[in-house]
Structure formats: C-alpha cells, structure tokens
Amino acid sequence: MGARAWIAWTVAMALASPCLAQDARPPDDGTVLEFRSAKPVAPAPRPPTPQPTPVARTFANAMPTIHVGRPQPLPHFGMEESQDEPGQPPRPAPITPPPLAGDPPRFRTGVVPQAPVSTPVLVESNAPIAEWASSLNRPAAMANPFWVRGEYWLGWIEGMQLPALVTTSTPGTPRASAGLLGNPNTEFVIAGSAAGGTRSGFKFDTGFWFPRNDQLGLEAGVSMLESRTTIFGARSDGTQILARPFFDIVNTTQQAILVGFPGVSAGRIDVSATSGNFYEGHLDLIERTVDNGSFRAESILGYRFYRYDERVTIQQVALPQEAAFIPGTVIQSFDDFRTRNEFHGVDMGVRFRFLLSEDWSLGLLAKVAVGRVSREVDVAGGQQAFVPGQTAVVQQGGVLALTSNIGSRGKTDWSVLPEFGVNLGYQMTSNLRFTLGYSLLVMQGISRASDQIDVNVNPALLPPSAGTAPAFPGPLLRRDDVWIQGLRFGLEYEF
C-alpha cells in the first residue's frame, strides 16, 4: 500500500469516527441507517445538516439490528476491488441484510431492498402410515355403502327314506306267504330313498353401511329352493303279485294286504313322495371388525327363519275277483302323511374375505342359528267302496293311516341351524363382482314325512274297524337331521 493510499485511509477513518459516535450512523454519503426498537417509535425531526463532500472510500455498511429471540441471518461481508487508482486498498461492499417477514426494510439506500423472506415450516409426513391409519377409520371399500347380491342356487336336499311300502313275490308263491317281509321270494317294489336329486332355487341379499358409523351395517336376505317329487307306480292285472306289507302287532307276525294276486284281485298302487319348497329369510346386523384392504372380517348377529314341508301319499285301487264280491266292485284307499317345520331363532356368525389378487377374492362364511322349531304332523286316511248299483261306502282309515294315528299333532323344541359357505369372487368392474360358491346347511331336529309311517298295525283297526286296542299304528313325532347343499352362481353390485 502506497503512502498516498495510507494517508487517505487514515483521513477517512478519522472523519467517520465522530459521525458514528455522535449519530450512530456513517457519514451522510446518501445512505441513511435506521435503528429499530421493540416498539417502533417515530423518529424525531432533525435539523438539516449540510452535506459534506462524499469521501471516495468509506464503510458502506453497519452492523445489522439484532432482536433477541428472533433468529437473524449472518451478515455476509464482501470486498470489492477499487476502481480508482491501481494499488489502492479494496473497499467493503455495501451489505443489505434481509428484513424479517412483515417488517419494513431497515436500510434505505440507493439499492432496491430485497423482498421479505418467509420462514419455511417443517411438516413431518409419513404417507404409508397415514394411508394405513385412514384405512382403519374409513376403508376405501366403504365408498359404496349399498350392495345387492343375486344368486342362482343349484341344490340338493337329503332324500327321505321310505319303508317297504309295496312288495311282490315270484309267481307260484302261496297266498299265505305272498309279499311278506323276510320271505326269500319277496322283493321290494317301492322302498328306499325318495325326493332327492338336484333342484333349482335362488338367493337374494341386500344391505347397507350406516352413514354415521360405517363400521356397522344391516343386511336382509331371502332364499328358496324348489320342491322335488318322486312318484312310484305298480300295476297288476291279476297275474302278478302286488302286496302292502305290515307287521301284525297283535300276533307278532308279518302280514300283507294283496292288491294283486291271481284269482284274488287286480289293482294298482301309487306312491308320491314330495320334498317341499325350502324357504329361508334373515335380517342381520353386521359389524366390520377388521378391514385393511386385503382382509376383511365381519361379525353377524340377527334373526333367522326357515320353513320346510314334506308329504308322502299312498293310494291304492283294488278290483276284487273273488266270488264274495259283486263283479265290478272297486275299493279305493289312501294314506297321507304330512309334516311342516318352521324355525325362528337368533342368527350368529362370522364372514371373512381374502383379497387374492387385484381381481380375485376368497370368501368364507360360518353361521349358526339357535332357536325354536315347530314341528307339525298331519296324518289322514280313508277308504271308499264302490259297488255297482249301490251308494259308495266311506270309512275312515286306509292301511297305515288308521284311527289310532289319524289327526294333527305338533311339538316345539330347541334346534340349531348351522351353515357353512365358501365362494370365489372375480371383480368384473369397480362395482360389479361375479361369485361362484358352495354352501351347506343342516336342519337339525325336524320331522320328516317318511319317518311318521308306522308299519306296526293292529289288524282289528283296518276298515271296517272293529277294535280300539292296541293302538297301532301309533302317532309318531320322530325327528331327524337333514342337510341341504348346493352350488351358487351370482352377481354382487355395490353403489
């Protein structure tokens, strides 16, 4: 540094010191420096001061105002090269610290003040956790609170087991042993399983999630499986043996009524076994206990109803050929057994759905209804004898339905209805899903028509009745368990 530069620097510092000490500001070279206090106060007016001649090299900066408790940016001191004579010391560059947001600029200089800098706000975010927590509060699946489901039901109901109602024997069998049970020459004509096989039906469900509490929902549904009837028929023109077997409770021997036997009678026997329609309905409150997108669990509590009826009817027509009967005499008789089962109970269960892929899902259902089942049994029987030229003679009682068991009887007791199901679903659109499933129900403790047939008979009660005891066949209220299973094909729509 030359001698002239050092002298100029010393003079500048000497001139600046009184100004800073007196006014706390640099020499008035066009730059005005204001100090702010915690509470802004309007500056007092000052008399004008004659402007000295600007000095070529002075400090153009001063220490920025410091507010306790508010973070301040550190001042940046920069040096710029002198544009005067070469070899002169560099002068400091003017510093304009950024003002706080909302504050007016502290420095009024010839340079345009910088725009206020807003303090960034730090926000913590974790998208996966937020999405998971949101799914617990309101799953995406609940965007559609209503649903309807319709299914075609291809089902099977366990067939009823008929006792030996009609038998035959090989030609030449003596009349005394023709058609008797236990005889080696006797064959069953009508016996065994009846009213089984496949049948069609439907199942319809609808429900919704409550708007104020979408963890709870209400579902109602009905289903029906059509009836199934099996008809047996046997004919004899008088050359074939056709018999109605029974057990003589008085003499404890096997007996039979011959409907067809050479030289005795010709006739026919028709048996109709009907498994009636199965009706089912339920109204359930559903609670969604777990739903994380890939797995859903629901608990079920509500009301369940079903009704199931059966009927077995035996009709026979005999044309006597013996000399004791007037030619053309026709004797008709029938035995009719009907049962009705009606259930009302509390429905409980769970339902699960697993998301296998984007489009495929697997559903499981386990329910049990506990309640009271009303069982009613109606037995009827009668006989009509038509003799040419005479009025028809009508009498009560057939062969297995006699005065000892004819009438209506009923009983109500506790029963359960378990149900299990599995289905595979395919999401066709965002709202429509196709389902294919299997279901199994078990009706416990119901009355079946075939079970009410008593083959123990007091021959004295056969029409025309001539006795009262012992009272056989007796009234039976037998119970049995019946399963219903089937395949279901359906569509489920959410909206």
Buried (B, 14 or more C-beta within 10 A) or exposed (E): EEEEBEEBBEEBEEEBEEBBEEEEBBBBBEBEBEEEEEEEEEEEEEEEEEEEEEBEBBBBBBEBBEEEEEEEEEEEEEEEEBEEEEEBBEBBEBBBBBBBEEEEBBBEBEEEBEEEEEEEEEEEEEEEEEEEEEBEEEBEBBEBBEBBBBBBBBBBBBBBBBBBBBBBBEEEBEBEBBBBBEBEBBBBBBBEBBBBEEBEBBBBBBBBBEEEEBBEBBBBBBBBBBBBEBEBEBBBEBEBBBBBBBBBBBEEEBBBBBBBBBEBBBBBBBBBBBBBBBBBBBBBBBEBEEBEEEEBBBBBEBBBBBBBBBBBBBBBBBBBBEEEBEEEBBBBBBBBBBBBBBBBBEBBBEBBBEBEEEEEBBBBBBBBBBBEBBBBBBBBBBBBBEBEEEEEEEBBBBBBBBBBBBEEBEEEEEBBBBBBBBBBBEBEEEEEBBBBBEBEBBBBBBBBBBBBBBBBBBBBBBBEBEBEEEBBBEBBBBBBEBEBBBBBBBBBBBE
